[in-house]
């Protein structure tokens, strides 16, 4: 459930390769990348969005340690956070990136709680275990900050001049 | 920790590490030795249980941290593709608009 389908995986690989070619300045690669994004992005975003939600619930369940109310509260808080981060009239990609930030926020909270629990347990816990927990916590924090940065970069690209147009019931965001 | 048989008698020994070397320490025989051996076994099991719980906890934390790696990486690829397609390029970690974009 948390993995991409083979199709989505192939599309991600194609986008990655095209990005690299375009970044290297290959003629026509950027045009091809735009075409590939138009064709592939909706499917990949939908798949990633679904997996992200499953992941958030999984993390929230662990944070809540069996308390269903605490689990729902964590999920709700993360969803609100994602909504606020996405801002008004977000593109599907902005929604996905905001959701990723929210998921990583729960992961950071969880890793911090686990690490704290090991510290409080005090003597007896193997040093290697505490160190590994600390490494996991640092890694989650780094990924969280990197995800915020990526979201900010994409939002900056959209710019303040973005307008929303509704065509046939579909919301379309257009940069002027 | 081990029992050693000499003739008809069992003798209980504990092992301890001194300056990196394992040293055998004689504890005794009979009822007292049996009580000490029982206590040693309880301590050993408690420690093994705690180690097992720690290992399982760590494994779970690692699994949770990496469970959505593929999805998160895909989101990163999409974001990068979006930026590159819009005419941005990376320069020393910063995204800058290409002159020819």
Boltz contact constraints between the chains, C-beta under 6 A:
constraints:
  - contact:
      token1: [A, 2]
      token2: [B, 67]
      max_distance: 6.0
  - contact:
      token1: [A, 2]
      token2: [B, 68]
      max_distance: 6.0
  - contact:
      token1: [A, 3]
      token2: [B, 70]
      max_distance: 6.0
  - contact:
      token1: [A, 4]
      token2: [B, 70]
      max_distance: 6.0
  - contact:
      token1: [A, 12]
      token2: [B, 74]
      max_distance: 6.0
  - contact:
      token1: [A, 12]
      token2: [B, 77]
      max_distance: 6.0
  - contact:
      token1: [A, 15]
      token2: [B, 77]
      max_distance: 6.0
  - contact:
      token1: [A, 15]
      token2: [B, 81]
      max_distance: 6.0
  - contact:
      token1: [A, 16]
      token2: [B, 77]
      max_distance: 6.0
  - contact:
      token1: [A, 19]
      token2: [B, 80]
      max_distance: 6.0
  - contact:
      token1: [A, 19]
      token2: [B, 81]
      max_distance: 6.0
  - contact:
      token1: [A, 19]
      token2: [B, 84]
      max_distance: 6.0
  - contact:
      token1: [A, 22]
      token2: [B, 84]
      max_distance: 6.0
  - contact:
      token1: [A, 23]
      token2: [B, 84]
      max_distance: 6.0
  - contact:
      token1: [A, 23]
      token2: [B, 89]
      max_distance: 6.0
  - contact:
      token1: [A, 33]
      token2: [B, 85]
      max_distance: 6.0
  - contact:
      token1: [A, 34]
      token2: [B, 85]
      max_distance: 6.0
  - contact:
      token1: [A, 37]
      token2: [B, 81]
      max_distance: 6.0
  - contact:
      token1: [A, 37]
      token2: [B, 85]
      max_distance: 6.0
  - contact:
      token1: [A, 44]
      token2: [B, 74]
      max_distance: 6.0
  - contact:
      token1: [A, 48]
      token2: [B, 71]
      max_distance: 6.0
  - contact:
      token1: [A, 48]
      token2: [B, 74]
      max_distance: 6.0
  - contact:
      token1: [A, 48]
      token2: [B, 75]
      max_distance: 6.0
  - contact:
      token1: [A, 51]
      token2: [B, 71]
      max_distance: 6.0
  - contact:
      token1: [A, 55]
      token2: [B, 68]
      max_distance: 6.0
  - contact:
      token1: [A, 93]
      token2: [B, 78]
      max_distance: 6.0
  - contact:
      token1: [A, 93]
      token2: [B, 82]
      max_distance: 6.0
  - contact:
      token1: [A, 96]
      token2: [B, 75]
      max_distance: 6.0
  - contact:
      token1: [A, 97]
      token2: [B, 75]
      max_distance: 6.0
  - contact:
      token1: [A, 100]
      token2: [B, 72]
      max_distance: 6.0
  - contact:
      token1: [A, 100]
      token2: [B, 75]
      max_distance: 6.0
  - contact:
      token1: [A, 114]
      token2: [B, 61]
      max_distance: 6.0
  - contact:
      token1: [A, 129]
      token2: [B, 54]
      max_distance: 6.0
  - contact:
      token1: [A, 129]
      token2: [B, 58]
      max_distance: 6.0
  - contact:
      token1: [A, 132]
      token2: [B, 58]
      max_distance: 6.0
  - contact:
      token1: [A, 136]
      token2: [B, 61]
      max_distance: 6.0
  - contact:
      token1: [A, 136]
      token2: [B, 65]
      max_distance: 6.0
  - contact:
      token1: [A, 140]
      token2: [B, 65]
      max_distance: 6.0
  - contact:
      token1: [A, 150]
      token2: [B, 79]
      max_distance: 6.0
  - contact:
      token1: [A, 153]
      token2: [B, 95]
      max_distance: 6.0
  - contact:
      token1: [A, 154]
      token2: [B, 79]
      max_distance: 6.0
  - contact:
      token1: [A, 157]
      token2: [B, 86]
      max_distance: 6.0
